């Protein structure tokens, strides 16, 4: 709660320089380019006073600011700071080294120069001189203005923060005052500010550094949610009848909310929201809003400020979606039930999936689709709604674009994931060891399918990758296998389940395990976790998923499933992913002459998986021959791996040239999409922060960074 109440401090941190070079003459022009590359994010860390005081001051970087809220007294930290010769800087309203008013370009510049003097006997003179030279050149960014202003509101605050980092000022005319006009004015503001960010990004253009740091997603689709249990737990017994009625009315209003504001249409709803009236000392009656309002407002403010820090870190745009998108859960639940049925019918499943897509479309204003089309570096979905399935020009969003996801519940995991994540640098050789955790009993009917799938591809990777199999019977053996492995990727081969109102489980040979319960026992987790098991981020269950559990343990990204997986298809998918690591990474780095992000490696695999399902369906129906299958599959994979703008349109054109009808092909593709496990896989976490490059290029990258520090601005 204290973080919710003090979340405005995050906004303060968002507008500070992220390193000593940001505002120097030689780096000012490339500031936005560096933010766009993801290399200099805003590093903010929410810490309680107890957490700070229990850490040694020497653990903090030299140029650290600890910004205290007005509820904290700076003198309570003096003894802690004096306990080490190396200490961070306290910022408070008064009584600290810096006051809130000192957080200006010149105020911070003067202080950091003093810090340099403080450390003159501990660091090399030449290194300190580089820092001093950078600080001495600090100047405020040139101020710019746009041709419009917006009303201050959570829906545009992240975009406003990003534009302020670029030097734009006077963006907000005051509080947003058009609530009565429905969605349109909200959407217009979001579209205006998003287009301004896109325009600025285009003006910056690609830079040399993007060969080493490919830009992270340029667009975030953000939909705050509410912990689902809130809508089902009973009103407290201690409430009287009237308060229970208000409790239920307010909760129902949260559930009914479709736009950006709450709606009260009846007298009882208005009364529930307004609260009980009381008489002030002057004799004037005043209403007190229901406590739920205050709580939700604080939550929303915290989430918004965290999103603003993300947008400012990457100079990316944020589309805040109306709450209608969260009301798609019912359609998704119906589709999930159909997907889990034992004997699904093609047409019925397609109809169920189209209903889900229609429900999602109802929650995404059409003006936003034009913005989504403009995205060039991928989408980050920050939502619990299944936006990966949104139809975009005939294909689900996760097939049309590179998509990653950060769930918004539970809130503590969301805040942890949305904050700055240091890049993880890997080479193709880093994947020389991959761990497969096998949890299937010897008598299990699907036991051995993984080995069969792997044996078909193993000749292609045997000189590059060693697959280590670890059979685990219980929780202790699972913990031991994960802690011992020091490679970058682990695959779980086994069963998963997620019962309603319970945490998800992975089924080992002798017992089921709730991954959340392993927190504190796992001391090392590979950054990449691939879960080849059913329901590891189930579409119609609670937030306590297996994927979220692995994120809690420290994984950077988890490839998970929202539905049951068919064993043979799942095994083939993982074998092809390993083959892609062995055969694609190094050639792609050389051909494209740039680093790869793990997010794009997986996105390409999902497209190829769908292409295989599509062509196999045509083959099994007798619509194409084996020769046509091989030829078009090869050309389709080349288009996908060559980053063609619309590889599936190319495939359909090739098939049409072979005599197949276009409209029938599109219907067939839509049917396959609804059945393919390609729509079941989600990239949870921050896979875009895993950067893959070869050793030679990494050395070149270091040289370029050294040139930048030496004030060669042409290197950036």
C-alpha positions as CSV (number, residue, x, y, z in Angstrom):
1,X,0.0,0.0,0.0
2,X,2.8,2.4,0.8
3,X,4.1,2.0,-2.8
4,X,0.7,2.7,-4.2
5,X,0.5,5.9,-2.1
6,X,4.0,7.0,-3.1
7,X,4.0,6.0,-6.7
8,X,4.4,9.6,-7.8
9,X,8.1,9.1,-6.9
10,X,8.4,6.7,-9.9
11,X,7.4,9.6,-12.2
12,X,10.2,11.7,-10.6
13,X,12.7,9.0,-11.4
14,X,11.3,8.6,-14.9
15,X,12.3,12.1,-16.0
16,X,15.9,11.9,-14.6
17,X,19.0,11.2,-16.8
18,X,19.8,7.5,-16.8
19,X,23.6,7.9,-17.0
20,X,26.2,10.7,-16.9
21,X,26.4,10.9,-20.7
22,X,22.7,11.6,-21.5
23,X,22.8,15.4,-21.4
24,X,26.4,16.0,-22.6
25,X,26.9,17.8,-25.9
26,X,28.2,14.7,-27.7
27,X,25.3,12.4,-26.6
28,X,22.3,14.7,-26.5
29,X,21.4,14.0,-30.1
30,X,21.5,10.3,-29.7
31,X,19.6,10.2,-26.4
32,X,16.3,9.0,-27.9
33,X,18.2,6.5,-30.2
34,X,19.8,5.0,-27.1
35,X,16.5,4.8,-25.3
36,X,14.9,3.1,-28.4
37,X,17.6,0.5,-28.4
38,X,16.8,-0.4,-24.8
39,X,20.4,0.1,-23.6
40,X,19.8,2.9,-21.1
41,X,16.5,2.3,-19.3
42,X,15.3,4.1,-16.2
43,X,16.5,2.0,-13.3
44,X,14.0,2.4,-10.5
45,X,13.6,0.1,-7.6
46,X,10.8,0.3,-5.1
47,X,12.3,-0.5,-1.6
48,X,10.8,-0.3,1.9
49,X,12.8,1.6,4.5
50,X,13.5,-1.7,6.2
51,X,14.9,-3.2,2.9
52,X,17.2,-0.1,2.3
53,X,18.5,0.0,5.9
54,X,19.2,-3.7,5.8
55,X,21.5,-3.4,2.8
56,X,25.0,-2.0,3.1
57,X,25.4,1.4,1.5
58,X,28.4,0.1,-0.5
59,X,25.9,-2.2,-2.4
60,X,24.5,0.8,-4.2
61,X,26.1,2.3,-7.4
62,X,28.0,5.6,-6.8
63,X,25.4,7.7,-8.6
64,X,22.3,6.4,-6.8
65,X,19.5,8.5,-5.6
66,X,17.3,7.3,-2.7
67,X,14.2,9.4,-3.0
68,X,12.3,9.5,0.3
69,X,8.6,10.3,0.6
70,X,7.5,13.1,3.0
71,X,6.6,10.4,5.5
72,X,10.3,9.5,6.0
73,X,12.8,11.5,8.0
74,X,16.3,11.8,6.3
75,X,18.0,11.8,9.7
76,X,16.8,8.2,10.3
77,X,19.2,7.3,7.5
78,X,22.3,9.3,8.5
79,X,23.8,6.6,10.7
80,X,23.3,4.0,8.0
81,X,25.0,6.2,5.4
82,X,27.9,7.0,7.7
83,X,28.5,3.2,8.1
84,X,30.3,3.2,4.8
85,X,32.7,5.5,3.0
86,X,30.8,4.9,-0.2
87,X,27.2,5.9,0.0
88,X,24.2,6.9,-2.2
89,X,22.5,10.3,-2.2
90,X,19.4,10.9,-0.1
91,X,16.7,13.1,-1.7
92,X,13.9,14.5,0.5
93,X,11.7,17.5,0.8
94,X,14.2,18.9,3.2
95,X,17.1,17.9,5.4
96,X,18.9,15.7,2.9
97,X,21.8,16.2,0.5
98,X,19.3,17.0,-2.2
99,X,15.8,18.4,-2.0
100,X,13.0,17.7,-4.4
101,X,13.6,21.2,-5.8
102,X,17.3,20.3,-6.5
103,X,16.3,17.6,-9.0
104,X,16.9,19.9,-12.0
105,X,19.6,19.5,-14.7
106,X,21.9,22.1,-13.0
107,X,21.1,21.0,-9.4
108,X,21.9,17.3,-10.1
109,X,24.9,18.3,-12.2
110,X,26.4,20.3,-9.4
111,X,25.8,17.4,-6.9
112,X,27.3,14.7,-9.1
113,X,30.4,16.7,-9.6
114,X,30.8,16.8,-5.8
115,X,30.4,13.1,-5.7
116,X,33.2,12.8,-8.2
117,X,35.4,14.8,-5.8
118,X,34.4,12.5,-3.0
119,X,35.7,9.4,-4.9
120,X,38.8,11.0,-6.3
121,X,41.1,8.8,-4.2
122,X,39.2,5.5,-5.0
123,X,39.1,5.6,-8.8
124,X,41.5,6.1,-11.7
125,X,41.9,9.7,-12.5
126,X,41.4,9.2,-16.2
127,X,38.1,7.4,-15.6
128,X,36.9,10.1,-13.3
129,X,37.9,12.8,-15.7
130,X,35.7,11.2,-18.4
131,X,32.8,11.4,-16.0
132,X,33.6,15.0,-15.0
133,X,33.9,16.0,-18.7
134,X,30.5,14.5,-19.4
135,X,28.8,16.2,-16.4
136,X,30.4,19.6,-17.2
137,X,28.7,19.5,-20.6
138,X,25.2,18.9,-19.2
139,X,22.6,21.2,-20.6
140,X,18.8,20.9,-20.6
141,X,17.3,19.4,-23.8
142,X,16.1,21.9,-26.4
143,X,12.4,22.5,-25.6
144,X,9.9,21.5,-28.2
145,X,6.1,21.8,-28.5
146,X,3.5,19.9,-30.3
147,X,0.5,21.4,-32.2
148,X,-1.9,20.1,-29.6
149,X,-2.5,19.6,-25.9
150,X,-4.2,16.7,-24.0
151,X,-6.1,16.5,-20.9
152,X,-4.2,14.9,-17.9
153,X,-5.4,11.4,-17.5
154,X,-3.9,7.9,-16.7
155,X,-4.7,6.8,-20.3
156,X,-2.1,9.1,-21.8
157,X,0.3,9.6,-18.9
158,X,2.9,7.1,-20.2
159,X,2.9,8.6,-23.7
160,X,3.3,12.1,-22.2
161,X,6.2,10.9,-20.1
162,X,8.0,9.5,-23.2
163,X,7.5,12.7,-25.1
164,X,8.8,14.8,-22.1
165,X,12.0,12.7,-22.2
166,X,12.4,13.9,-25.8
167,X,12.1,17.5,-24.7
168,X,8.5,18.2,-25.4
169,X,6.8,20.5,-22.9
170,X,3.4,22.1,-22.2
171,X,1.7,19.0,-23.4
172,X,-1.2,19.0,-20.8
173,X,-3.8,21.7,-20.6
174,X,-5.2,20.5,-17.2
175,X,-7.3,17.6,-16.0
176,X,-9.2,15.6,-18.6
177,X,-12.7,17.0,-18.7
178,X,-14.5,15.1,-21.4
179,X,-15.7,12.0,-19.5
180,X,-19.3,12.5,-20.5
181,X,-18.4,12.1,-24.2
182,X,-17.7,8.4,-24.0
183,X,-14.7,6.6,-25.4
184,X,-14.0,9.0,-28.4
185,X,-12.0,11.8,-26.6
186,X,-9.9,9.2,-24.7
187,X,-9.1,7.4,-27.9
188,X,-8.3,10.6,-29.8
189,X,-5.7,11.6,-27.1
190,X,-4.1,8.2,-27.2
191,X,-3.9,8.2,-31.0
192,X,-2.4,11.7,-31.1
193,X,0.3,11.0,-28.6
194,X,1.1,7.5,-30.0
195,X,1.5,9.0,-33.5
196,X,3.8,11.7,-32.1
197,X,6.0,9.0,-30.6
198,X,6.0,7.1,-33.8
199,X,6.9,10.2,-35.8
200,X,9.8,11.0,-33.5
201,X,11.0,7.4,-33.7
202,X,10.9,7.6,-37.5
203,X,12.9,10.9,-37.4
204,X,15.5,9.2,-35.3
205,X,15.8,6.3,-37.7
206,X,18.0,3.2,-37.4
207,X,21.4,3.7,-35.9
208,X,24.6,1.7,-35.9
209,X,24.0,0.5,-32.4
210,X,20.8,-1.3,-33.5
211,X,23.0,-3.9,-35.1
212,X,24.1,-4.8,-31.6
213,X,20.9,-3.8,-29.7
214,X,17.8,-4.5,-31.8
215,X,15.0,-2.2,-30.5
216,X,12.6,-3.7,-28.1
217,X,8.8,-3.4,-28.8
218,X,7.8,0.0,-29.9
219,X,4.2,-0.4,-28.8
220,X,2.7,-1.6,-25.5
221,X,-0.9,-2.7,-25.3
222,X,-1.9,-2.0,-21.7
223,X,-5.1,-3.2,-19.9
224,X,-5.1,-2.9,-16.1
225,X,-7.0,-5.7,-14.5
226,X,-8.4,-6.7,-11.1
227,X,-7.5,-9.8,-9.1
228,X,-10.4,-12.1,-10.1
229,X,-11.1,-13.4,-6.6
230,X,-12.3,-9.8,-5.8
231,X,-15.5,-10.5,-7.7
232,X,-16.4,-13.7,-5.8
233,X,-15.4,-13.2,-2.1
234,X,-18.3,-12.5,0.2
235,X,-18.9,-9.2,1.8
236,X,-17.5,-9.1,5.4
237,X,-20.0,-10.2,8.0
238,X,-19.4,-7.2,10.2
239,X,-21.0,-4.8,7.6
240,X,-24.6,-3.8,8.2
241,X,-27.2,-4.5,5.5
242,X,-26.8,-1.0,3.9
243,X,-23.0,-1.3,3.7
244,X,-23.2,-4.8,2.3
245,X,-25.6,-3.5,-0.4
246,X,-23.1,-0.7,-1.2
247,X,-20.3,-3.2,-1.2
248,X,-22.1,-5.3,-3.8
249,X,-23.2,-2.3,-5.9
250,X,-19.6,-0.9,-6.1
251,X,-18.2,-4.3,-7.0
252,X,-20.8,-4.8,-9.7
253,X,-19.8,-1.4,-11.1
254,X,-16.2,-2.5,-11.4
255,X,-17.3,-5.6,-13.2
256,X,-19.6,-3.7,-15.6
257,X,-17.0,-1.0,-16.4
258,X,-16.5,-1.0,-20.2
259,X,-14.6,2.3,-20.8
260,X,-12.1,4.4,-19.0
261,X,-14.4,5.6,-16.3
262,X,-16.9,4.1,-14.0
263,X,-20.6,4.5,-14.8
264,X,-23.4,4.9,-12.3
265,X,-26.8,4.9,-13.9
266,X,-29.2,4.2,-11.0
267,X,-29.8,6.0,-7.8
268,X,-28.5,3.0,-5.8
269,X,-25.3,2.9,-7.8
270,X,-24.8,6.6,-7.3
271,X,-25.4,6.2,-3.6
272,X,-23.0,3.3,-3.4
273,X,-20.3,5.3,-5.1
274,X,-20.9,8.5,-3.3
275,X,-20.9,6.9,0.1
276,X,-22.4,8.2,3.3
277,X,-22.9,11.9,3.8
278,X,-21.5,13.6,6.8
279,X,-21.8,17.2,8.0
280,X,-18.7,19.3,8.1
281,X,-18.0,21.7,10.9
282,X,-19.4,24.6,8.8
283,X,-22.7,22.8,8.5
284,X,-22.2,21.7,4.9
285,X,-23.0,18.1,3.9
286,X,-20.3,16.2,2.1
287,X,-20.2,12.7,0.6
288,X,-17.3,10.2,1.1
289,X,-16.7,7.9,-1.9
290,X,-16.6,4.2,-1.2
291,X,-13.2,2.9,0.0
292,X,-12.9,0.6,-3.1
293,X,-12.7,3.8,-5.2
294,X,-9.6,5.0,-3.3
295,X,-8.0,1.6,-3.4
296,X,-8.6,1.2,-7.1
297,X,-7.4,4.7,-7.9
298,X,-4.1,4.1,-6.0
299,X,-3.6,0.8,-7.9
300,X,-4.3,2.4,-11.2
301,X,-1.9,5.3,-10.4
302,X,0.9,2.9,-9.5
303,X,0.4,0.8,-12.6
304,X,0.3,3.9,-14.8
305,X,3.4,5.4,-13.3
306,X,5.3,2.1,-13.8
307,X,4.1,2.1,-17.4
308,X,5.3,5.7,-17.8
309,X,8.8,4.6,-16.6
310,X,8.8,1.8,-19.2
311,X,7.7,4.1,-22.0
312,X,10.3,6.7,-21.1
313,X,13.0,4.0,-20.9
314,X,12.4,2.7,-24.4
315,X,10.8,5.8,-25.9
316,X,7.9,3.5,-26.8
317,X,4.2,4.2,-27.1
318,X,1.5,2.9,-24.8
319,X,-2.1,2.2,-25.9
320,X,-4.2,2.1,-22.8
321,X,-7.2,-0.2,-23.7
322,X,-10.7,0.4,-22.3
323,X,-11.9,-2.1,-19.7
324,X,-14.1,-3.8,-22.2
325,X,-11.2,-5.9,-23.1
326,X,-11.2,-7.5,-19.7
327,X,-14.9,-8.5,-20.2
328,X,-13.8,-10.9,-22.9
329,X,-13.1,-13.5,-20.3
330,X,-16.5,-15.2,-20.8
331,X,-16.0,-15.9,-24.5
332,X,-12.5,-17.1,-23.8
333,X,-13.8,-19.5,-21.1
334,X,-16.3,-20.9,-23.6
335,X,-13.6,-21.4,-26.2
336,X,-11.3,-23.0,-23.6
337,X,-14.1,-25.5,-22.8
338,X,-14.5,-26.3,-26.5
339,X,-10.7,-26.6,-26.9
340,X,-10.6,-29.1,-24.0
341,X,-13.4,-31.3,-25.5
342,X,-12.4,-34.8,-26.5
343,X,-13.9,-34.7,-30.0
344,X,-13.8,-31.2,-31.3
345,X,-15.5,-30.4,-34.7
346,X,-13.6,-28.2,-37.1
347,X,-16.5,-25.8,-37.8
348,X,-17.6,-25.5,-34.2
349,X,-14.1,-24.7,-33.0
350,X,-13.7,-22.1,-35.7
351,X,-17.0,-20.5,-34.7
352,X,-16.0,-20.5,-31.1
353,X,-12.6,-18.9,-31.9
354,X,-14.3,-16.3,-34.1
355,X,-16.6,-15.4,-31.2
356,X,-13.5,-14.8,-29.0
357,X,-11.9,-12.6,-31.8
358,X,-15.2,-10.7,-32.1
359,X,-15.2,-10.1,-28.3
360,X,-11.6,-8.9,-28.4
361,X,-12.4,-6.6,-31.3
362,X,-15.2,-5.1,-29.2
363,X,-12.6,-4.1,-26.6
364,X,-10.1,-2.6,-29.1
365,X,-11.3,0.6,-30.8
366,X,-10.7,0.5,-34.5
367,X,-8.5,3.5,-34.4
368,X,-6.0,1.5,-32.4
369,X,-5.8,-1.2,-35.1
370,X,-4.2,1.4,-37.4
371,X,-1.6,2.1,-34.7
372,X,-0.9,-1.6,-34.2
373,X,-0.3,-2.0,-37.9
374,X,2.4,0.8,-37.7
375,X,4.4,-1.1,-35.1
376,X,7.7,-2.2,-36.6
377,X,9.7,-3.8,-33.7
378,X,7.0,-5.8,-32.0
379,X,4.2,-5.6,-29.5
380,X,4.3,-6.0,-25.7
381,X,1.0,-7.1,-24.3
382,X,0.6,-6.0,-20.7
383,X,-2.7,-7.5,-19.9
384,X,-4.5,-10.6,-18.6
385,X,-6.8,-10.6,-21.7
386,X,-5.8,-12.8,-24.6
387,X,-4.9,-10.1,-27.0
388,X,-2.6,-12.4,-28.9
389,X,-5.7,-13.8,-30.6
390,X,-7.0,-10.4,-31.8
391,X,-7.6,-10.6,-35.5
392,X,-5.3,-8.3,-37.5
393,X,-6.0,-8.5,-41.2
394,X,-6.9,-12.1,-41.1
395,X,-4.3,-13.5,-38.7
396,X,-4.0,-13.5,-34.9
397,X,-1.9,-10.8,-33.5
398,X,0.8,-13.2,-32.2
399,X,1.2,-14.5,-35.8
400,X,1.0,-11.1,-37.5
401,X,3.5,-9.4,-35.1
402,X,6.2,-10.5,-32.6
403,X,4.3,-10.5,-29.4
404,X,5.4,-10.9,-25.8
405,X,3.3,-10.7,-22.6
406,X,3.5,-9.4,-19.1
407,X,0.5,-10.4,-17.0
408,X,-0.9,-7.6,-14.8
409,X,-2.0,-9.9,-12.0
410,X,-0.6,-10.7,-9.5
411,X,0.4,-7.1,-9.0
412,X,3.8,-7.7,-7.3
413,X,4.9,-9.8,-10.2
414,X,3.7,-7.2,-12.7
415,X,5.7,-4.4,-11.0
416,X,8.8,-6.6,-10.8
417,X,8.6,-7.4,-14.5
418,X,7.7,-3.9,-15.8
419,X,10.8,-2.4,-14.1
420,X,14.1,-2.2,-16.0
421,X,15.7,-5.6,-16.8
422,X,19.4,-5.7,-17.6
423,X,20.1,-7.3,-21.0
424,X,21.2,-11.0,-21.0
425,X,23.9,-11.5,-23.7
426,X,24.2,-14.9,-25.2
427,X,26.0,-16.3,-28.2
428,X,24.9,-19.3,-30.4
429,X,27.6,-21.3,-28.5
430,X,25.8,-20.5,-25.2
431,X,23.2,-23.0,-26.2
432,X,25.7,-25.9,-26.4
433,X,23.9,-27.4,-23.4
434,X,20.1,-27.6,-23.1
435,X,18.4,-29.3,-20.2
436,X,15.3,-31.5,-20.7
437,X,13.6,-32.3,-17.4
438,X,11.6,-35.5,-18.0
439,X,8.8,-36.0,-15.5
440,X,6.9,-38.8,-17.3
441,X,6.6,-42.3,-15.8
442,X,8.1,-45.1,-17.8
443,X,4.6,-46.5,-18.2
444,X,3.1,-43.3,-19.5
445,X,1.7,-43.7,-23.0
446,X,3.4,-40.5,-24.2
447,X,6.8,-41.4,-22.6
448,X,9.4,-41.6,-25.3
449,X,7.7,-39.2,-27.8
450,X,10.2,-36.5,-26.9
451,X,13.1,-38.8,-27.6
452,X,11.6,-39.9,-30.9
453,X,11.1,-36.3,-32.0
454,X,14.6,-35.3,-30.9
455,X,16.2,-38.3,-32.7
456,X,14.7,-37.2,-36.0
457,X,16.5,-33.8,-35.7
458,X,19.5,-34.8,-33.6
459,X,21.8,-35.4,-36.6
460,X,21.3,-31.7,-37.5
461,X,22.6,-30.4,-34.2
462,X,24.8,-33.2,-32.6
463,X,28.0,-31.2,-33.3
464,X,26.6,-28.0,-31.7
465,X,24.2,-28.9,-28.9
466,X,24.3,-31.5,-26.1
467,X,20.9,-32.4,-24.8
468,X,21.0,-33.3,-21.1
469,X,18.1,-35.4,-19.9
470,X,17.2,-35.4,-16.2
471,X,14.5,-37.7,-15.0
472,X,12.7,-36.2,-11.9
473,X,10.4,-38.2,-9.6
474,X,9.7,-35.6,-7.0
475,X,10.1,-32.0,-5.9
476,X,13.6,-32.5,-4.5
477,X,14.9,-34.0,-7.7
478,X,13.4,-31.1,-9.7
479,X,15.0,-28.5,-7.5
480,X,18.3,-30.4,-7.7
481,X,18.2,-30.6,-11.5
482,X,17.5,-26.9,-11.9
483,X,20.1,-25.8,-9.4
484,X,22.8,-27.9,-11.0
485,X,22.3,-26.8,-14.6
486,X,24.3,-23.7,-15.8
487,X,23.0,-23.4,-19.3
488,X,20.6,-20.8,-20.7
489,X,17.6,-23.0,-21.5
490,X,15.5,-25.7,-19.8
491,X,12.6,-27.7,-21.2
492,X,10.0,-29.4,-19.1
493,X,8.6,-32.6,-20.6
494,X,5.6,-33.8,-18.7
495,X,2.1,-33.2,-17.6
496,X,0.6,-30.0,-16.4
497,X,-2.8,-29.0,-15.0
498,X,-4.6,-26.1,-13.5
499,X,-7.8,-26.7,-11.5
500,X,-10.2,-23.9,-10.9
501,X,-9.5,-21.9,-7.7
502,X,-6.2,-23.7,-7.1
503,X,-2.6,-23.1,-8.1
504,X,-1.4,-24.8,-11.3
505,X,0.7,-27.9,-11.0
506,X,3.4,-29.8,-12.8
507,X,3.1,-33.5,-12.5
508,X,6.3,-35.3,-11.7
509,X,6.6,-39.1,-11.6
510,X,5.6,-39.5,-8.0
511,X,4.0,-36.2,-7.1
512,X,2.5,-32.9,-8.3
513,X,4.3,-29.7,-7.5
514,X,3.2,-26.1,-7.3
515,X,6.1,-24.1,-8.8
516,X,5.3,-21.1,-6.5
517,X,6.2,-23.3,-3.5
518,X,9.8,-23.6,-4.7
519,X,10.5,-19.9,-4.1
520,X,13.6,-19.8,-1.9
521,X,14.7,-23.3,-2.9
522,X,15.8,-22.6,-6.5
523,X,19.1,-20.7,-6.4
524,X,19.7,-20.8,-10.1
525,X,17.2,-20.8,-12.9
526,X,18.0,-20.6,-16.6
527,X,16.8,-17.4,-18.2
528,X,14.8,-19.3,-20.8
529,X,12.1,-21.9,-19.7
530,X,10.1,-23.9,-22.2
531,X,7.1,-25.7,-20.8
532,X,6.0,-28.6,-23.0
533,X,3.1,-29.4,-20.8
534,X,-0.7,-28.6,-20.7
535,X,-2.2,-25.6,-19.1
536,X,1.0,-23.8,-17.9
537,X,-0.7,-20.4,-18.3
538,X,-4.3,-21.5,-18.7
539,X,-6.7,-19.2,-20.4
540,X,-9.6,-19.7,-18.1
541,X,-7.9,-20.1,-14.7
542,X,-6.5,-17.8,-12.0
543,X,-3.2,-15.9,-11.9
544,X,-1.3,-18.7,-10.0
545,X,0.0,-20.3,-13.2
546,X,3.1,-22.4,-13.7
547,X,4.5,-19.8,-16.0
548,X,4.1,-17.0,-13.5
549,X,5.6,-19.3,-10.9
550,X,8.8,-19.7,-13.0
551,X,8.9,-15.9,-13.4
552,X,8.8,-15.6,-9.7
553,X,11.8,-17.9,-9.4
554,X,13.8,-15.6,-11.7
555,X,13.3,-16.9,-15.2
556,X,13.5,-14.0,-17.8
557,X,11.0,-15.6,-20.1
558,X,8.7,-18.6,-20.1
559,X,7.2,-20.2,-23.2
560,X,3.9,-21.6,-21.9
561,X,0.6,-23.0,-23.0
562,X,-2.9,-21.7,-22.4
563,X,-4.5,-25.0,-23.4
564,X,-3.8,-28.8,-23.4
565,X,-1.0,-29.7,-25.8
566,X,-1.0,-32.8,-28.0
567,X,2.1,-34.8,-27.1
568,X,3.4,-35.5,-30.6
569,X,2.9,-31.9,-31.8
570,X,4.4,-30.5,-28.6
571,X,7.5,-32.7,-28.9
572,X,8.0,-31.8,-32.6
573,X,7.6,-28.1,-31.7
574,X,10.4,-28.3,-29.1
575,X,12.6,-30.4,-31.4
576,X,12.2,-27.9,-34.2
577,X,13.0,-25.0,-31.7
578,X,16.2,-26.7,-30.8
579,X,17.0,-27.3,-34.5
580,X,16.2,-23.6,-35.0
581,X,18.8,-22.6,-32.3
582,X,21.4,-24.8,-34.0
583,X,20.7,-24.0,-37.6
584,X,19.3,-20.5,-37.6
585,X,21.0,-18.3,-35.0
586,X,24.5,-18.1,-36.4
587,X,23.6,-17.8,-40.1
588,X,20.9,-15.2,-39.3
589,X,23.3,-13.0,-37.3
590,X,25.7,-13.1,-40.2
591,X,23.2,-12.5,-43.0
592,X,21.2,-9.8,-41.2
593,X,24.5,-8.4,-39.7
594,X,22.8,-7.8,-36.4
595,X,22.0,-9.3,-33.1
596,X,18.8,-11.3,-32.6
597,X,16.3,-11.1,-29.8
598,X,15.0,-14.3,-28.3
599,X,11.5,-12.9,-28.8
600,X,11.9,-12.9,-32.5
601,X,13.5,-16.4,-32.5
602,X,10.3,-17.8,-30.9
603,X,7.9,-15.7,-32.9
604,X,9.4,-17.1,-36.1
605,X,9.1,-20.6,-34.7
606,X,5.4,-20.0,-34.0
607,X,4.8,-18.9,-37.6
608,X,6.6,-21.9,-39.0
609,X,4.6,-24.2,-36.7
610,X,1.4,-22.7,-38.0
611,X,2.6,-23.0,-41.6
612,X,3.4,-26.7,-41.1
613,X,-0.1,-27.3,-39.7
614,X,-1.7,-25.4,-42.6
615,X,0.1,-27.2,-45.3
616,X,-0.3,-30.6,-43.6
617,X,-4.0,-30.1,-43.5
618,X,-4.1,-29.3,-47.2
619,X,-1.9,-32.4,-47.9
620,X,-4.1,-34.7,-45.8
621,X,-7.2,-33.4,-47.6
622,X,-5.6,-34.2,-50.9
623,X,-5.6,-30.5,-52.0
624,X,-1.8,-30.5,-52.6
625,X,0.8,-33.2,-53.5
626,X,3.9,-34.1,-51.5
627,X,6.0,-32.2,-54.1
628,X,3.8,-29.0,-53.7
629,X,4.0,-29.4,-49.9
630,X,7.9,-29.5,-49.9
631,X,8.2,-26.6,-52.4
632,X,5.8,-24.2,-50.8
633,X,6.8,-25.2,-47.2
634,X,10.4,-24.3,-48.2
635,X,9.5,-21.0,-49.7
636,X,7.2,-20.1,-46.8
637,X,9.9,-20.9,-44.2
638,X,12.3,-18.7,-46.2
639,X,9.8,-15.9,-46.2
640,X,9.3,-16.2,-42.4
641,X,13.0,-16.4,-41.6
642,X,13.8,-13.6,-44.1
643,X,11.4,-11.3,-42.2
644,X,9.0,-10.9,-45.1
645,X,6.2,-8.5,-44.3
646,X,3.4,-11.0,-44.9
647,X,4.7,-14.6,-45.4
648,X,1.2,-16.2,-45.2
649,X,0.0,-13.9,-48.0
650,X,2.9,-15.1,-50.1
651,X,2.0,-18.8,-49.3
652,X,-1.6,-18.3,-50.3
653,X,-0.5,-16.6,-53.6
654,X,1.8,-19.5,-54.3
655,X,-1.0,-22.0,-53.7
656,X,-3.4,-19.9,-55.8
657,X,-0.9,-20.1,-58.6
658,X,-1.1,-23.9,-58.3
659,X,-4.8,-23.8,-59.0
660,X,-6.4,-23.6,-55.5
661,X,-9.1,-21.0,-54.8
662,X,-8.1,-18.1,-52.6
663,X,-11.2,-17.8,-50.6
664,X,-11.2,-21.5,-49.8
665,X,-7.6,-21.3,-48.8
666,X,-8.3,-18.4,-46.4
667,X,-11.2,-20.3,-44.8
668,X,-8.9,-23.3,-44.5
669,X,-6.2,-21.2,-42.8
670,X,-8.7,-19.7,-40.4
671,X,-9.8,-23.2,-39.5
672,X,-6.3,-24.4,-38.9
673,X,-5.5,-21.4,-36.8
674,X,-8.4,-22.2,-34.4
675,X,-7.0,-25.8,-34.1
676,X,-3.3,-25.2,-34.1
677,X,-1.2,-25.2,-30.9
678,X,0.5,-22.1,-32.4
679,X,-2.2,-20.0,-30.7
680,X,-1.7,-21.9,-27.4
681,X,1.9,-20.8,-26.9
682,X,2.6,-17.5,-25.1
683,X,5.9,-15.7,-24.5
684,X,5.6,-14.6,-20.9
685,X,8.1,-12.2,-19.4
686,X,10.8,-10.1,-21.1
687,X,12.3,-12.3,-23.9
688,X,13.2,-9.1,-25.8
689,X,15.9,-8.5,-23.2
690,X,17.8,-11.7,-24.2
691,X,20.2,-10.6,-26.9
692,X,22.0,-13.2,-29.0
693,X,25.2,-12.3,-31.0
694,X,28.5,-13.9,-31.9
695,X,31.8,-13.3,-30.1
696,X,33.3,-11.3,-33.0
697,X,30.4,-8.9,-33.1
698,X,30.3,-8.6,-29.3
699,X,33.9,-7.4,-29.4
700,X,33.0,-4.8,-32.1
701,X,30.1,-3.7,-29.9
702,X,32.5,-3.0,-27.0
703,X,34.7,-1.0,-29.3
704,X,31.7,1.1,-30.4
705,X,30.7,1.8,-26.8
706,X,34.2,2.8,-26.0
707,X,34.1,5.3,-28.9
708,X,30.9,6.7,-27.6
709,X,32.3,7.2,-24.1
710,X,35.3,8.8,-25.8
711,X,32.8,11.3,-27.3
712,X,32.6,10.0,-30.8
713,X,28.9,10.6,-31.4
714,X,29.1,9.0,-34.8
715,X,29.4,5.6,-33.1
716,X,25.8,5.8,-31.9
